[in-house]
Amino acid sequence: MYMNKKIELLAPAGDPEKLKIAVLYGADAVYLGGTSFGLRAKAKNFTPEQMKEGVEFAHRHGVKVYVTCNIFAHNEDLDELPDYARFLKEINVDAVLVADPGVFSVIRETVPELDIHISTQANNTNYRTALFWKNLGAKRIVIARELSLKEIKALSENIPDELETEAFVHGAMCISYSGRCLLSNYLNGRDANKGECSHPCRWEYFVTEKTRPNEYMPIVEEERGTFIFNSKDLCMIQFIPQLVEAGIQSLKIEGRIKTSYYVGTVVNAYRTAIDDYLKDPKLYESRKEFYLEQVSKASYRGFTTGFYFGKPSDKEQIYTTSSYIRTYDFVGMVLDHDPQTGLALIEQRNKFVKGEEIEFMRHDGKFFTEKIQEIYDENGASISEAPHPQQHIRVAVSQPVSAYDMMRREVTDNG
């Protein structure tokens, strides 16, 4: 039904390096935030000059850029918004993400030609809401995470073709409805709805009895405590046909505060899966375990399909820990490669030593494993290890690599 529509892979860009990684590893579009008006204050985000350069880099590679303006604004937040909207238009941003009707109206009045996408924060749970925003001039809606594929398909069938739909398909899940949460604000004064969430849903909790206020009792009897709000991570890489059939046109990866390695690994895996599906659905079906294996090489909290196949059970929660599962370490970023000497210039991200088996992940989607035979410091002296964070060294490689290719090492039981 929807196969004639382009499937967009939308990736997070928390800072300039992550933007380049997302673009080079296969995203069709990226979303990012400036230093204000976005919901990820903990991300490094973009200064005006960085945003301008980021848009230019993405556009040179045929990739779109969407900027988050999805805070729930207070009166004082509106003062600088018109100038900011004009700036976004001047640097050729492709769209802005908005949740607040007041923010929407300011942007429409200031730069009416700038496309607006309606954030998941705005409760897009039915087709009448989608039509409401479309009639006001919205280009796209980001569907609430609480909808099933069946509900999304019904929504898609009741909106015009020109109204685009986007949905999260991978990454951290918020314990609150569509991400609108007061817990962080209540506990430590950091407003999640203005981009300052401290993620208290990942904390360890106990209960107390009224007459015994100093006695803390675990909610689940487990020696390390309990993490009652801690959700597994969303992963829909094995269900792309169902996402497409439901009418979702933009598949969105969460993770603006995740690492560059995470962004590259997950984007690369989804790019491969989508391309395989579009080339031959049978090819896609035959490689589903491979795709899951690839996304699992980035740290994660276990995987869930969220609400897509119905309401999640308590099995979607992690009660014993808030830590990640990590099967691979990111050990280095390629900065350059000299084909004459066979040496690659590397920025170290984690310690590695001569003789180790290292996997190189190229942004063309290909991989190869190499035993590190030679390491040289910046002065050309042979060394046995690269122990210093962000140290620049050179390593001998047998195959071509290029800037922003990544080196990773499998985590073993003994570290």
C-alpha positions as a Markdown table, in Angstrom:
| # | Residue | x | y | z |
|---|---|---|---|---|
| 1 | Met | 0.0 | 0.0 | 0.0 |
| 2 | Tyr | 2.7 | 2.5 | 1.0 |
| 3 | Met | 5.7 | 1.0 | -0.9 |
| 4 | Asn | 5.5 | 3.8 | -3.5 |
| 5 | Lys | 6.4 | 6.3 | -0.7 |
| 6 | Lys | 10.0 | 6.9 | 0.2 |
| 7 | Ile | 11.1 | 5.5 | 3.6 |
| 8 | Glu | 13.1 | 8.1 | 5.5 |
| 9 | Leu | 15.8 | 7.1 | 8.0 |
| 10 | Leu | 15.9 | 9.9 | 10.6 |
| 11 | Ala | 18.9 | 10.0 | 12.9 |
| 12 | Pro | 19.9 | 12.0 | 16.0 |
| 13 | Ala | 22.7 | 14.6 | 15.8 |
| 14 | Gly | 23.6 | 15.7 | 19.4 |
| 15 | Asp | 26.7 | 17.6 | 18.3 |
| 16 | Pro | 28.6 | 18.3 | 15.0 |
| 17 | Glu | 30.6 | 15.1 | 15.1 |
| 18 | Lys | 27.4 | 13.0 | 15.5 |
| 19 | Leu | 25.8 | 14.9 | 12.7 |
| 20 | Lys | 28.7 | 13.9 | 10.4 |
| 21 | Ile | 28.5 | 10.3 | 11.6 |
| 22 | Ala | 24.8 | 10.1 | 11.0 |
| 23 | Val | 25.1 | 11.6 | 7.5 |
| 24 | Leu | 28.0 | 9.4 | 6.5 |
| 25 | Tyr | 26.5 | 6.2 | 7.9 |
| 26 | Gly | 23.3 | 6.4 | 5.9 |
| 27 | Ala | 20.7 | 8.8 | 7.4 |
| 28 | Asp | 18.3 | 10.4 | 5.0 |
| 29 | Ala | 17.7 | 13.2 | 7.6 |
| 30 | Val | 19.0 | 14.3 | 11.0 |
| 31 | Tyr | 17.4 | 16.1 | 13.8 |
| 32 | Leu | 19.3 | 18.4 | 16.2 |
| 33 | Gly | 18.8 | 21.2 | 18.7 |
| 34 | Gly | 20.3 | 24.6 | 19.2 |
| 35 | Thr | 21.3 | 26.0 | 22.6 |
| 36 | Ser | 17.6 | 26.8 | 23.4 |
| 37 | Phe | 14.0 | 25.7 | 22.6 |
| 38 | Gly | 14.8 | 22.0 | 22.4 |
| 39 | Leu | 14.1 | 19.1 | 24.7 |
| 40 | Arg | 17.7 | 17.7 | 25.1 |
| 41 | Ala | 19.6 | 20.3 | 27.1 |
| 42 | Lys | 22.1 | 17.6 | 28.2 |
| 43 | Ala | 23.2 | 17.1 | 24.6 |
| 44 | Lys | 26.1 | 19.3 | 23.5 |
| 45 | Asn | 23.8 | 20.8 | 20.8 |
| 46 | Phe | 24.8 | 23.4 | 18.2 |
| 47 | Thr | 25.9 | 27.0 | 18.4 |
| 48 | Pro | 24.5 | 29.1 | 15.5 |
| 49 | Glu | 27.7 | 28.8 | 13.6 |
| 50 | Gln | 27.9 | 25.1 | 14.1 |
| 51 | Met | 24.3 | 24.7 | 13.0 |
| 52 | Lys | 24.9 | 26.6 | 9.8 |
| 53 | Glu | 28.0 | 24.5 | 9.1 |
| 54 | Gly | 26.0 | 21.3 | 9.9 |
| 55 | Val | 23.2 | 22.2 | 7.6 |
| 56 | Glu | 25.7 | 22.9 | 4.8 |
| 57 | Phe | 27.5 | 19.5 | 5.4 |
| 58 | Ala | 24.2 | 17.6 | 5.4 |
| 59 | His | 22.9 | 19.3 | 2.3 |
| 60 | Arg | 26.1 | 18.6 | 0.4 |
| 61 | His | 25.4 | 14.9 | 1.1 |
| 62 | Gly | 21.7 | 15.1 | 0.2 |
| 63 | Val | 20.5 | 14.8 | 3.8 |
| 64 | Lys | 17.8 | 17.0 | 5.4 |
| 65 | Val | 18.1 | 18.8 | 8.7 |
| 66 | Tyr | 15.2 | 19.2 | 11.2 |
| 67 | Val | 15.7 | 21.5 | 14.2 |
| 68 | Thr | 13.9 | 20.9 | 17.5 |
| 69 | Cys | 11.8 | 23.8 | 18.9 |
| 70 | Asn | 9.7 | 21.4 | 21.0 |
| 71 | Ile | 9.8 | 22.9 | 24.5 |
| 72 | Phe | 6.5 | 23.7 | 26.2 |
| 73 | Ala | 7.2 | 27.5 | 26.3 |
| 74 | His | 6.5 | 29.9 | 29.1 |
| 75 | Asn | 6.0 | 33.6 | 28.3 |
| 76 | Glu | 9.6 | 34.6 | 28.6 |
| 77 | Asp | 10.6 | 31.8 | 26.2 |
| 78 | Leu | 8.7 | 33.5 | 23.3 |
| 79 | Asp | 10.7 | 36.8 | 23.3 |
| 80 | Glu | 13.7 | 35.5 | 21.3 |
| 81 | Leu | 11.7 | 32.9 | 19.2 |
| 82 | Pro | 11.0 | 35.2 | 16.1 |
| 83 | Asp | 14.7 | 36.0 | 15.6 |
| 84 | Tyr | 15.6 | 32.3 | 16.1 |
| 85 | Ala | 12.9 | 31.2 | 13.5 |
| 86 | Arg | 14.3 | 33.7 | 11.0 |
| 87 | Phe | 17.8 | 32.4 | 11.6 |
| 88 | Leu | 16.7 | 28.8 | 10.9 |
| 89 | Lys | 15.1 | 29.9 | 7.7 |
| 90 | Glu | 18.2 | 31.9 | 6.6 |
| 91 | Ile | 20.5 | 28.8 | 7.1 |
| 92 | Asn | 18.1 | 26.7 | 5.0 |
| 93 | Val | 16.9 | 24.3 | 7.8 |
| 94 | Asp | 14.4 | 21.9 | 6.2 |
| 95 | Ala | 11.9 | 21.9 | 9.1 |
| 96 | Val | 11.4 | 22.6 | 12.7 |
| 97 | Leu | 9.8 | 20.2 | 15.3 |
| 98 | Val | 7.2 | 21.9 | 17.5 |
| 99 | Ala | 4.9 | 20.7 | 20.3 |
| 100 | Asp | 3.5 | 23.9 | 21.8 |
| 101 | Pro | 0.7 | 25.7 | 19.9 |
| 102 | Gly | 2.1 | 29.1 | 20.9 |
| 103 | Val | 5.5 | 28.2 | 19.4 |
| 104 | Phe | 3.8 | 26.9 | 16.3 |
| 105 | Ser | 1.9 | 30.2 | 15.8 |
| 106 | Val | 5.0 | 32.3 | 16.3 |
| 107 | Ile | 6.9 | 30.3 | 13.7 |
| 108 | Arg | 4.0 | 30.3 | 11.2 |
| 109 | Glu | 3.6 | 34.1 | 11.6 |
| 110 | Thr | 7.4 | 34.8 | 11.4 |
| 111 | Val | 8.5 | 32.4 | 8.6 |
| 112 | Pro | 5.4 | 30.9 | 7.1 |
| 113 | Glu | 7.4 | 29.2 | 4.3 |
| 114 | Leu | 9.4 | 27.1 | 6.9 |
| 115 | Asp | 8.0 | 23.5 | 7.2 |
| 116 | Ile | 6.8 | 22.5 | 10.7 |
| 117 | His | 6.7 | 19.0 | 12.1 |
| 118 | Ile | 4.5 | 18.3 | 15.1 |
| 119 | Ser | 6.5 | 16.6 | 17.9 |
| 120 | Thr | 5.4 | 13.4 | 19.6 |
| 121 | Gln | 5.1 | 15.6 | 22.7 |
| 122 | Ala | 1.9 | 17.1 | 21.2 |
| 123 | Asn | -0.1 | 13.9 | 21.7 |
| 124 | Asn | -0.6 | 12.8 | 18.1 |
| 125 | Thr | -2.8 | 9.8 | 18.9 |
| 126 | Asn | -5.6 | 10.0 | 16.3 |
| 127 | Tyr | -6.3 | 11.1 | 12.7 |
| 128 | Arg | -8.5 | 14.0 | 13.8 |
| 129 | Thr | -5.5 | 15.5 | 15.7 |
| 130 | Ala | -3.4 | 14.9 | 12.6 |
| 131 | Leu | -5.9 | 16.7 | 10.4 |
| 132 | Phe | -6.1 | 19.6 | 12.9 |
| 133 | Trp | -2.4 | 20.3 | 12.6 |
| 134 | Lys | -2.5 | 19.7 | 8.9 |
| 135 | Asn | -5.2 | 22.4 | 8.5 |
| 136 | Leu | -3.1 | 24.8 | 10.4 |
| 137 | Gly | -0.2 | 24.2 | 8.0 |
| 138 | Ala | 1.9 | 21.4 | 9.5 |
| 139 | Lys | 3.9 | 19.3 | 7.1 |
| 140 | Arg | 4.4 | 16.2 | 9.3 |
| 141 | Ile | 3.2 | 14.7 | 12.6 |
| 142 | Val | 5.4 | 12.5 | 14.8 |
| 143 | Ile | 3.1 | 9.8 | 16.1 |
| 144 | Ala | 2.8 | 9.2 | 19.9 |
| 145 | Arg | 4.8 | 6.3 | 21.1 |
| 146 | Glu | 1.7 | 4.8 | 22.8 |
| 147 | Leu | 0.0 | 3.7 | 19.5 |
| 148 | Ser | 0.0 | 0.2 | 18.1 |
| 149 | Leu | 0.7 | -0.6 | 14.4 |
| 150 | Lys | -3.0 | -1.2 | 14.0 |
| 151 | Glu | -3.9 | 2.3 | 15.3 |
| 152 | Ile | -1.2 | 3.9 | 13.2 |
| 153 | Lys | -2.5 | 2.2 | 10.1 |
| 154 | Ala | -6.0 | 3.5 | 10.8 |
| 155 | Leu | -4.6 | 7.0 | 11.3 |
| 156 | Ser | -2.6 | 6.8 | 8.0 |
| 157 | Glu | -5.7 | 5.7 | 6.1 |
| 158 | Asn | -7.7 | 8.8 | 7.3 |
| 159 | Ile | -5.2 | 11.5 | 6.4 |
| 160 | Pro | -4.2 | 12.9 | 3.0 |
| 161 | Asp | -1.0 | 11.7 | 1.3 |
| 162 | Glu | 0.7 | 15.0 | 1.6 |
| 163 | Leu | 0.7 | 14.9 | 5.4 |
| 164 | Glu | 3.8 | 12.9 | 6.4 |
| 165 | Thr | 4.1 | 10.6 | 9.4 |
| 166 | Glu | 7.1 | 9.9 | 11.5 |
| 167 | Ala | 7.6 | 7.5 | 14.5 |
| 168 | Phe | 10.3 | 6.4 | 16.8 |
| 169 | Val | 11.6 | 2.9 | 16.0 |
| 170 | His | 14.7 | 2.6 | 18.1 |
| 171 | Gly | 16.2 | 3.9 | 21.3 |
| 172 | Ala | 15.3 | 4.8 | 24.9 |
| 173 | Met | 11.7 | 4.7 | 26.0 |
| 174 | Cys | 10.3 | 7.4 | 28.3 |
| 175 | Ile | 8.2 | 6.1 | 31.2 |
| 176 | Ser | 5.8 | 9.1 | 30.8 |
| 177 | Tyr | 3.1 | 9.5 | 28.2 |
| 178 | Ser | 4.7 | 10.7 | 25.0 |
| 179 | Gly | 7.7 | 12.0 | 27.0 |
| 180 | Arg | 5.7 | 14.6 | 29.0 |
| 181 | Cys | 7.1 | 14.1 | 32.5 |
| 182 | Leu | 7.0 | 16.1 | 35.7 |
| 183 | Leu | 9.1 | 13.7 | 37.8 |
| 184 | Ser | 12.4 | 15.4 | 37.1 |
| 185 | Asn | 11.0 | 18.8 | 37.9 |
| 186 | Tyr | 9.4 | 17.6 | 41.1 |
| 187 | Leu | 12.5 | 15.8 | 42.4 |
| 188 | Asn | 15.2 | 18.3 | 41.6 |
| 189 | Gly | 13.8 | 21.3 | 39.8 |
| 190 | Arg | 14.9 | 20.3 | 36.3 |
| 191 | Asp | 12.0 | 20.7 | 33.9 |
| 192 | Ala | 11.8 | 17.8 | 31.4 |
| 193 | Asn | 9.4 | 19.8 | 29.3 |
| 194 | Lys | 12.0 | 22.5 | 28.8 |
| 195 | Gly | 14.8 | 20.1 | 27.9 |
| 196 | Glu | 16.4 | 19.5 | 31.3 |
| 197 | Cys | 15.3 | 16.0 | 32.3 |
| 198 | Ser | 17.6 | 14.3 | 34.8 |
| 199 | His | 16.2 | 10.8 | 33.9 |
| 200 | Pro | 14.9 | 9.9 | 37.4 |
| 201 | Cys | 13.1 | 7.0 | 35.8 |
| 202 | Arg | 16.5 | 5.2 | 35.8 |
| 203 | Trp | 17.0 | 5.7 | 39.5 |
| 204 | Glu | 16.7 | 3.0 | 42.2 |
| 205 | Tyr | 13.5 | 3.3 | 44.4 |
| 206 | Phe | 12.3 | 2.0 | 47.7 |
| 207 | Val | 9.0 | 2.4 | 49.6 |
| 208 | Thr | 8.4 | 3.5 | 53.2 |
| 209 | Glu | 5.5 | 2.8 | 55.5 |
| 210 | Lys | 3.8 | 5.8 | 57.1 |
| 211 | Thr | 4.6 | 4.9 | 60.8 |
| 212 | Arg | 8.2 | 3.8 | 60.0 |
| 213 | Pro | 9.5 | 6.7 | 57.8 |
| 214 | Asn | 13.2 | 5.7 | 58.2 |
| 215 | Glu | 12.7 | 2.1 | 57.1 |
| 216 | Tyr | 13.3 | 1.7 | 53.4 |
| 217 | Met | 11.9 | -1.5 | 51.8 |
| 218 | Pro | 12.6 | -2.7 | 48.3 |
| 219 | Ile | 9.6 | -2.9 | 46.0 |
| 220 | Val | 10.9 | -6.1 | 44.5 |
| 221 | Glu | 12.9 | -8.4 | 46.8 |
| 222 | Glu | 16.2 | -8.3 | 45.0 |
| 223 | Glu | 19.6 | -7.7 | 46.7 |
| 224 | Arg | 20.5 | -4.7 | 44.4 |
| 225 | Gly | 17.2 | -2.9 | 44.8 |
| 226 | Thr | 14.6 | -2.2 | 42.1 |
| 227 | Phe | 14.2 | 0.0 | 39.2 |
| 228 | Ile | 10.5 | 0.2 | 38.7 |
| 229 | Phe | 10.4 | 2.9 | 36.0 |
| 230 | Asn | 13.3 | 1.6 | 33.9 |
| 231 | Ser | 12.2 | 0.6 | 30.4 |
| 232 | Lys | 14.0 | -1.6 | 27.9 |
| 233 | Asp | 15.1 | 0.1 | 24.7 |
| 234 | Leu | 12.8 | 0.1 | 21.7 |
| 235 | Cys | 14.0 | -1.9 | 18.7 |
| 236 | Met | 12.0 | -2.4 | 15.5 |
| 237 | Ile | 14.7 | -3.4 | 13.1 |
| 238 | Gln | 13.1 | -6.8 | 12.6 |
| 239 | Phe | 9.7 | -5.4 | 11.8 |
| 240 | Ile | 10.3 | -2.9 | 9.0 |
| 241 | Pro | 7.7 | -4.3 | 6.7 |
| 242 | Gln | 5.0 | -3.9 | 9.4 |
| 243 | Leu | 6.2 | -0.3 | 10.0 |
| 244 | Val | 5.9 | 0.5 | 6.3 |
| 245 | Glu | 2.5 | -1.2 | 5.9 |
| 246 | Ala | 1.2 | 0.9 | 8.8 |
| 247 | Gly | 2.0 | 4.0 | 6.7 |
| 248 | Ile | 5.0 | 5.3 | 8.7 |
| 249 | Gln | 7.2 | 7.3 | 6.3 |
| 250 | Ser | 10.0 | 8.4 | 8.6 |
| 251 | Leu | 11.7 | 5.9 | 10.9 |
| 252 | Lys | 13.2 | 7.8 | 13.8 |
| 253 | Ile | 16.2 | 6.7 | 16.0 |
| 254 | Glu | 16.4 | 8.2 | 19.5 |
| 255 | Gly | 19.8 | 9.2 | 20.9 |
| 256 | Arg | 21.0 | 12.8 | 20.8 |
| 257 | Ile | 22.8 | 12.3 | 24.0 |
| 258 | Lys | 24.2 | 8.9 | 23.0 |
| 259 | Thr | 27.8 | 8.5 | 21.7 |
| 260 | Ser | 29.0 | 8.9 | 18.1 |
| 261 | Tyr | 29.7 | 5.1 | 18.1 |
| 262 | Tyr | 26.1 | 4.4 | 19.0 |
| 263 | Val | 24.8 | 6.7 | 16.3 |
| 264 | Gly | 27.1 | 5.2 | 13.6 |
| 265 | Thr | 26.3 | 1.6 | 14.7 |
| 266 | Val | 22.5 | 1.9 | 14.8 |
| 267 | Val | 22.2 | 4.1 | 11.7 |
| 268 | Asn | 24.4 | 1.7 | 9.7 |
| 269 | Ala | 22.3 | -1.3 | 10.8 |
| 270 | Tyr | 19.0 | 0.3 | 9.9 |
| 271 | Arg | 20.3 | 1.7 | 6.6 |
| 272 | Thr | 21.3 | -1.8 | 5.6 |
| 273 | Ala | 18.0 | -3.3 | 6.7 |
| 274 | Ile | 15.9 | -0.7 | 4.9 |
| 275 | Asp | 18.0 | -1.0 | 1.7 |
| 276 | Asp | 17.7 | -4.8 | 1.8 |
| 277 | Tyr | 14.0 | -4.6 | 2.3 |
| 278 | Leu | 13.5 | -2.2 | -0.6 |
| 279 | Lys | 15.7 | -4.3 | -2.8 |
| 280 | Asp | 14.1 | -7.6 | -2.0 |
| 281 | Pro | 11.8 | -8.4 | 1.0 |
| 282 | Lys | 13.0 | -12.0 | 0.9 |
| 283 | Leu | 16.6 | -10.8 | 1.4 |
| 284 | Tyr | 15.5 | -8.7 | 4.3 |
| 285 | Glu | 13.7 | -11.7 | 5.9 |
| 286 | Ser | 16.7 | -13.9 | 5.6 |
| 287 | Arg | 19.0 | -11.3 | 7.3 |
| 288 | Lys | 16.9 | -10.3 | 10.3 |
| 289 | Glu | 19.1 | -11.9 | 12.8 |
| 290 | Phe | 22.1 | -10.2 | 11.3 |
| 291 | Tyr | 20.5 | -6.7 | 11.7 |
| 292 | Leu | 19.7 | -7.5 | 15.4 |
| 293 | Glu | 23.2 | -8.6 | 15.9 |
| 294 | Gln | 24.5 | -5.3 | 14.5 |
| 295 | Val | 22.4 | -3.0 | 16.6 |
| 296 | Ser | 23.3 | -5.0 | 19.6 |
| 297 | Lys | 27.0 | -4.0 | 19.1 |
| 298 | Ala | 25.9 | -0.6 | 20.5 |
| 299 | Ser | 25.1 | -0.5 | 24.3 |
| 300 | Tyr | 21.5 | -1.0 | 25.1 |
| 301 | Arg | 19.2 | -1.9 | 28.0 |
| 302 | Gly | 17.6 | -5.0 | 26.4 |
| 303 | Phe | 15.1 | -4.6 | 23.6 |
| 304 | Thr | 11.3 | -4.2 | 23.4 |
| 305 | Thr | 8.8 | -3.5 | 20.7 |
| 306 | Gly | 7.1 | -1.0 | 22.9 |
| 307 | Phe | 3.4 | -0.4 | 22.1 |
| 308 | Tyr | 3.6 | -1.5 | 18.4 |
| 309 | Phe | 2.0 | -4.9 | 19.0 |
| 310 | Gly | -0.2 | -3.9 | 21.9 |
| 311 | Lys | 0.2 | -2.7 | 25.4 |
| 312 | Pro | 3.5 | -3.7 | 26.9 |
| 313 | Ser | 3.6 | -6.2 | 29.8 |
| 314 | Asp | 5.8 | -5.9 | 32.9 |
| 315 | Lys | 8.4 | -7.9 | 31.0 |
| 316 | Glu | 9.3 | -4.6 | 29.2 |
| 317 | Gln | 10.6 | -3.2 | 32.4 |
| 318 | Ile | 14.0 | -3.9 | 33.9 |
| 319 | Tyr | 13.7 | -4.2 | 37.7 |
| 320 | Thr | 17.2 | -5.2 | 38.7 |
| 321 | Thr | 19.5 | -2.6 | 37.1 |
| 322 | Ser | 19.7 | 0.6 | 35.1 |
| 323 | Ser | 23.0 | -0.2 | 33.5 |
| 324 | Tyr | 23.5 | -1.0 | 29.8 |
| 325 | Ile | 24.4 | -4.2 | 28.0 |
| 326 | Arg | 27.7 | -3.7 | 26.2 |
| 327 | Thr | 29.1 | -6.3 | 23.9 |
| 328 | Tyr | 31.6 | -4.0 | 22.0 |
| 329 | Asp | 33.9 | -1.2 | 23.0 |
| 330 | Phe | 34.5 | 1.8 | 20.7 |
| 331 | Val | 38.3 | 2.1 | 20.6 |
| 332 | Gly | 39.1 | 4.6 | 17.8 |
| 333 | Met | 37.9 | 7.0 | 15.1 |
| 334 | Val | 39.7 | 7.1 | 11.8 |
| 335 | Leu | 40.8 | 10.6 | 10.9 |
| 336 | Asp | 42.7 | 9.9 | 7.7 |
| 337 | His | 44.4 | 7.1 | 5.7 |
| 338 | Asp | 47.5 | 7.1 | 3.6 |
| 339 | Pro | 47.2 | 4.4 | 0.9 |
| 340 | Gln | 50.9 | 4.6 | 0.0 |
| 341 | Thr | 52.1 | 3.6 | 3.5 |
| 342 | Gly | 49.0 | 1.7 | 4.6 |
| 343 | Leu | 48.8 | 3.7 | 7.8 |
| 344 | Ala | 45.6 | 5.1 | 9.2 |
| 345 | Leu | 45.6 | 8.2 | 11.5 |
| 346 | Ile | 43.4 | 7.3 | 14.5 |
| 347 | Glu | 42.0 | 9.2 | 17.4 |
| 348 | Gln | 41.9 | 6.8 | 20.3 |
| 349 | Arg | 38.6 | 6.5 | 22.2 |
| 350 | Asn | 39.5 | 3.5 | 24.5 |
| 351 | Lys | 42.8 | 1.8 | 25.1 |
| 352 | Phe | 43.9 | -0.9 | 22.7 |
| 353 | Val | 47.2 | -2.7 | 22.3 |
| 354 | Lys | 49.4 | -4.3 | 19.5 |
| 355 | Gly | 48.2 | -7.8 | 18.7 |
| 356 | Glu | 44.5 | -7.2 | 19.5 |
| 357 | Glu | 41.8 | -8.2 | 17.0 |
| 358 | Ile | 39.9 | -5.0 | 16.1 |
| 359 | Glu | 36.9 | -4.7 | 13.8 |
| 360 | Phe | 36.8 | -1.7 | 11.5 |
| 361 | Met | 33.3 | -0.4 | 10.7 |
| 362 | Arg | 33.3 | 1.6 | 7.5 |
| 363 | His | 30.5 | 4.0 | 6.8 |
| 364 | Asp | 29.9 | 2.3 | 3.5 |
| 365 | Gly | 28.3 | -0.5 | 5.5 |
| 366 | Lys | 31.3 | -2.9 | 5.1 |
| 367 | Phe | 33.3 | -4.4 | 8.0 |
| 368 | Phe | 36.6 | -6.1 | 8.3 |
| 369 | Thr | 38.7 | -7.5 | 11.2 |
| 370 | Glu | 42.3 | -6.7 | 11.6 |
| 371 | Lys | 45.0 | -7.8 | 14.1 |
| 372 | Ile | 46.8 | -4.7 | 15.0 |
| 373 | Gln | 50.4 | -5.3 | 13.9 |
| 374 | Glu | 52.0 | -1.8 | 14.3 |
| 375 | Ile | 51.1 | 1.3 | 16.3 |
| 376 | Tyr | 53.1 | 4.6 | 16.0 |
| 377 | Asp | 52.9 | 7.7 | 18.0 |
| 378 | Glu | 52.7 | 11.2 | 16.6 |
| 379 | Asn | 56.5 | 11.3 | 16.2 |
| 380 | Gly | 56.6 | 8.1 | 14.3 |
| 381 | Ala | 58.0 | 6.0 | 17.1 |
| 382 | Ser | 56.7 | 2.4 | 17.4 |
| 383 | Ile | 54.6 | 1.9 | 20.5 |
| 384 | Ser | 52.9 | -1.2 | 21.9 |
| 385 | Glu | 49.6 | 0.4 | 23.0 |
| 386 | Ala | 47.4 | 3.5 | 22.8 |
| 387 | Pro | 46.5 | 4.3 | 26.4 |
| 388 | His | 45.6 | 7.9 | 26.4 |
| 389 | Pro | 42.1 | 9.3 | 25.7 |
| 390 | Gln | 41.9 | 11.0 | 22.3 |
| 391 | Gln | 45.5 | 10.3 | 21.6 |
| 392 | His | 46.5 | 10.6 | 17.9 |
| 393 | Ile | 48.3 | 7.5 | 16.7 |
| 394 | Arg | 48.9 | 5.6 | 13.4 |
| 395 | Val | 48.1 | 2.0 | 12.8 |
| 396 | Ala | 48.9 | -0.3 | 9.9 |
| 397 | Val | 45.7 | -1.5 | 8.1 |
| 398 | Ser | 45.5 | -3.9 | 5.2 |
| 399 | Gln | 42.3 | -2.4 | 3.7 |
| 400 | Pro | 41.3 | 1.2 | 2.8 |
| 401 | Val | 39.6 | 3.2 | 5.4 |
| 402 | Ser | 38.5 | 6.8 | 5.5 |
| 403 | Ala | 37.6 | 9.6 | 7.9 |
| 404 | Tyr | 34.8 | 8.7 | 10.4 |
| 405 | Asp | 35.2 | 5.0 | 10.0 |
| 406 | Met | 35.3 | 3.4 | 13.5 |
| 407 | Met | 37.3 | 0.8 | 15.3 |
| 408 | Arg | 35.6 | -1.5 | 17.8 |
| 409 | Arg | 36.6 | -4.5 | 20.0 |
| 410 | Glu | 34.4 | -7.3 | 21.3 |
| 411 | Val | 34.0 | -7.3 | 25.0 |
| 412 | Thr | 35.2 | -10.5 | 26.6 |
| 413 | Asp | 34.3 | -11.9 | 30.0 |
| 414 | Asn | 37.7 | -11.1 | 31.4 |
| 415 | Gly | 37.6 | -7.5 | 30.0 |
